[in-house]
Amino acid sequence: MAKRKPFGDLYNELVLTQDNLKEVELVGTICPGETELVQDLFGWKIIFGKHQIECRSQLQARFLRVFTELGWRSVKVPQDEKYLAEILPELESLKQRADELYKKREKTIFSRKLRQEVKTKFYR
């Protein structure tokens, strides 16, 4: 099995090397599995808690959901939809693996405060 790169390295390699990027502000709250993608008349939204992020396409919404659930405060988004579709499976796969690893550890922590602290450090 090939060694997976950390999110930061993958982001630098796959996203920051692109020319046409748009920066999107995120909330900065770690919320794995707590987001919902919803289509409306104007595009797509990521909804979690009281927050929502407007997206122009489902691909952009899926891309932003990965980084929203990781707790990033802002992210640059490639504007090329074909490229976004190309890199998205790798980012989602890495995020899913991180979620699985965290869930295995989470069960052993009984204190809610400590669990939140561990979650923050784990995803960062």
C-alpha angles and dihedrals in degrees: 000000000000118000112254121229121236116259093252093055092045091048091050092048101041103030113023092052090065124097104215105057132154121200116227123192115228130191099251095226118129107234112159111191093356099104130094127203113217129182118216136168093282102043133282135329134201108217126192126155109322092335132093134178121205116226132187095219143011090253092055090046092052091047093050092045090062092056095037091056090048090056099246116162096211138000137188113236124207108237093209105096093199091055091045089054089050098053099034098081092056093049093046092047092052091047091049090051091051090050091051092050092048094049090054091055097038093068091064095056114081101176111087092209093050091045090055091048092049091047091053093050093042096054094042 
